[in-house]
Amino acid sequence: MTQEFLLSGARLIDPDTSRDEVADLGIRDGQIVAPEILSAEATRLDLRGKILAPGFLDLHVHLREPGQTYKEDISTATRAAAAGGFTGVLAMPNTVPPIDSVETFRELNSRLPGKAMIEVLQSAALTIGRKGEQVSDIKALQEAGVLALTDDGSTPQSESVMREVMLLAKACKLPVIDHCEDFSLSKPGVMHAGLVSQKLGLPGQPRLAEERIVKRDIRLCRETGCRLHLQHLSSAGSVTMLRQAHQEGLPVSAEVTPHHLFFTDQAVETYGSNAKMAPPLREEKDRLALLEALCDGTISVIATDHAPHSQAEKEQGMLQAPFGIIGLEAAVPLCLTLLYHTKLLSLCQLIKRFSCAPREILGLPAITLTPGSLANLTIFDLDANHTLNLSSFHSKSLNCPYQGFRCKGKIWGIFCQGRLLREL
């Protein structure tokens, strides 16, 4: 049975085609069509005053399934993502067991039907068991459908292992997505090494723990030609090296999280372990460098690093609690409030960092608002004032510092492959 929608009166913003106009949009059986070809029975949605954009894709999400479903699972994570305005996510492979083989990749994908509310793209581990020692069978993983490689949560500490990974990834035309952390410098740190960590008497992680690996990865990218994407940058020094890589024309991109854009290490004094993440929140000069890099396009992607943990785990305190916070349901409202409404980014720029750039990094076809395109759409209200309330979140876990934040800008709903999802 044909399913049709007429989306009426929204402001359509499509960075890939430079479209920005108030117009109607038609959907028929999951594809965008010209409104005038719809039948009289099409479901009409009045979207006057709303923004309609190509569907947002989060490049950095922890589903926690298999193995840690007490924290999150495919169903709750994708429901949270849909509520947050995302039509797709790239799932990290640091599950239990890790997604490090064709068998574990296929087993995970077999769980998606009936559970995933949106598109789930699954990355695979760089190394067996994510131990950083033996390189995964990258060619077999690519042939099975893997789109990206990462040991997220860690990286091979051996340069020779990472070099082998990048040579194989280049041959298979897969991007390497790296968590940049030198464990010899970061451990046993639980926050940024600075005045706040000294004040609190907590072991710190220096910027060099990130920067040393960023430098190594860029050097290997230069040698191998491998597509490299740097995860959740936190340091002004990392931004400087990224700029230099771009000046050389190297195929390097990077992401930043909302929490690294909007918080510093001082947040640990207020939020405790709900401000404990890897890499850690750093100082104001780092935050400002990240903002500047996002605004000028040096950093091309905003990703959440949605990392659910149970309340009991986070209540263990800064020394014992795991790293990470959730972010799927807060990211877009926070960024509209603190980036768009403060005039740091235009709507087109913000949409590009949530939608177009992530797809480009994965080598996926562009999602546009032109007839014939798949109807993956994110719809939001620019001016809706609301307060973030963790009790209304769909995630199983509530580990984040956002309770009570006042936002301007709210997700109205999404279309995922032509299916309308709203008021979940």
C-alpha positions, 0 to 999 in steps of 0.5 A, a space after each residue: 500500500 502506497 504511503 504518502 506525506 505532504 510536508 507543508 510550509 517548512 523552511 528547507 535547508 540542504 547544505 549539499 545543494 545550497 537550498 534554503 527556502 520555505 517550500 512543500 516537500 513530498 514523500 512517497 514510499 520512503 522517497 522524496 518526490 515533487 509535492 504536486 505528484 502526490 495523491 489527494 489522500 496524502 497525509 498532510 503535516 503543517 510544518 510552518 515555522 519548522 526547519 527541515 534538514 537532511 537527516 542527522 547522523 551521529 558518528 560516535 555512539 555506544 549501544 552497549 549491546 551485546 554484553 552491557 545491556 544493563 546500561 543501554 541496548 539497541 532499542 533504547 539507544 536508537 529510541 533516544 537517538 530518534 528523539 534527539 533528531 538522529 536518523 542514523 548512528 555509527 555504533 562503536 565496537 567496544 561491546 562484550 565481546 568486541 565487534 572484531 570479526 565477520 562473525 561478531 559483526 554479522 551477529 550484531 547486525 542480526 539483532 537490529 531488525 525489530 529493535 533498531 528504530 533508526 539506521 544503525 551503521 556498525 564499525 569494527 575494531 582495528 585489532 583483535 579484542 581491541 588489545 592493540 596487538 593483532 590486526 583484525 581481518 580488515 579485508 574480510 570485514 570490508 567485504 562483509 559491509 563494515 564502513 569504518 574501523 576503530 578501537 574506540 576507547 583505546 588505540 594501538 599503542 604500537 606505531 608499527 601496529 597502527 601503520 599496518 592497520 592504516 596500510 590495510 585500511 587504505 587498500 580496502 578504502 575504509 576510514 580509520 577512526 581513532 581515539 587518540 590516547 597514549 596510555 603511558 601518559 594518561 593513566 591513572 588520570 581521571 581528569 585534565 591535569 591542571 589547577 582543578 585536578 591539583 585542587 581536588 587532589 585527583 590524578 590528571 591526564 596531560 594534553 600530551 596524552 592526546 597530542 602525541 597520538 594525534 601527531 603519530 596518526 597524522 604522520 602515518 596518514 601522510 605515509 599511507 594515504 589512509 583516510 583518518 578521522 580523529 575522535 572527540 578532540 579536546 586539546 588546542 594543540 591537537 587543533 593546531 596539528 589538524 590545521 597543519 594537516 589540512 594545509 598539507 592536503 592530507 585526508 584527515 578530519 575530526 569531530 568534537 562533542 558538545 561537552 568539550 565545546 561547552 564545559 571545562 575541567 571546572 565542571 568536575 567541581 560541580 558535577 563530579 563523575 558526570 563530568 568524567 569523560 575520555 578525553 577529559 574536559 580541559 581548560 578554557 583556552 582548549 574550549 575556545 580553540 575547539 569552538 574556533 575550529 568548529 566554526 571555521 570548518 577545521 573540525 567538520 563534525 559534531 558527534 555525541 560520544 553517547 556513553 551510557 553507564 549505570 547510576 551505581 557505576 557513576 556513584 563510585 566517585 571520580 577515581 572508580 567511576 567509568 569515563 563517559 556521559 550520554 548525549 543523544 537527546 541533548 546534543 541538538 538543543 544544546 548546539 542550537 542554543 549555544 552555537 546558532 542562537 549565539 550566532 557562532 554558526 549559521 543553520 546551514 553550517 550547523 546542519 552540515 556538521 550533523 548531517 552532510 560531513 558525517 556521511 562524507 567521512 563514511 563514504 556514504 551517498 549524500 542525503 539531500 532534499 531533492 526528488 529521488 533521495 531517501 526520505 531521511 529528514 530531521 525536523 526541528 523548531 528553532 524557537 521552542 524554549 524548554 528545559 532538559 529533563 533527564 526523567 523524560 529521556 529514553 536512554 536507560 542511563 542518565 549519566 550527564 550534567 545536563 539536568 535543568 539546562 534551558 534550551 532554545 530549539 527543540 526536535 519536532 520529529 524525524 523521518 527515517 527511510 520514510 517513516 515518521 517518528 515523533 513524540 516517542 
